[in-house]
Amino acid sequence: MSKLWGSLQSNNTKLGVLYCGDNNLTSLDISNNTELIYLDCRDNKLISLDISNNTELLDLDCRNNKLTSLDISNNTKLLDLYCANNYLLDTTAIADWGVISGYTLDCGSQKSILPVNAITMTNAISFFVGEKLDLTAKVGPDTATFKDVEWSVKNAGSTGATITNNTLTATKEGTVVVTATINPGKADGTAFAKDFTITVKPAIIKPVIKPVIKPVTNPNTDSTKGVELAIVCMLLASSVVAFGYKKKSSK
């Protein structure tokens, strides 16, 4: 059976049980599932999990993900919670809940974040107005826990630059400062970010080719009744090249 990748969202407001464990999910939106009582999303790649709207939740299993925080303050009906083997930096509130409620709690051991120490931009450092520049980067070290880069415009200057789906565009020439962010990227769970300056060059003006029709007298006749057409191709803002053909008269 194939696994689910990327994001998962359910709009079924009557959903009571959701099992989506053992997949490759990086995002899970259950904000519309207000009647959810059982959620098993273990063994995925979830970086965050918002269960604030799931006030009917009784059982939550989110083990073996990449969670750095988990807020259960709205889940007052929760009976069982399994959240071991994540990157939770502070489990104090969760542990306190376990003591107060007396219900099942398994936080187990939490993994440590291997921090990012470098982001190197691998795309071009300049592009032209009207073009699109795909922003890419190499993250170091290779063993870093989190390496997904989010790009944003820090200072567009006069360029009118915007970023959509990691693609940069601009409406005017100039310089733009973009920021590459990995969150979390540091050992304490905060973001690692680095700025890069990109030059936006004036738009390329393409040459216009304009054909000109020129009449030429036919030398094989006594008059100008026969007209031979020669096309002179003029390349504006460049050189002029003429192509003509005349048949030599035979005597």
FENHUGI-V330192 format. One record per run of one state. SS is the DSSP state (helix for helix, strand for strand, loop for the rest). FROM is the first residue (numbers start at 1). TO is the last residue. Records with the same first field share a line. If there is no record, write none. Layout:
SS->FROM-TO / FROM-TO
//
This chain:
loop->1-4 / 10-16 / 20-23 / 30-37 / 41-58 / 62-79 / 83-91 / 102-103 / 107-117 / 122-125 / 129-132 / 135-136 / 141-149 / 156-161 / 165-166 / 170-173 / 183-191 / 202-208 / 218-226 / 236-239 / 243-251
strand->5-9 / 17-19 / 24-29 / 38-40 / 59-61 / 80-82 / 104-106 / 118-121 / 126-128 / 133-134 / 137-140 / 150-155 / 162-164 / 167-169 / 174-182 / 192-201 / 209-217 / 227-235 / 240-242
helix->92-101
//
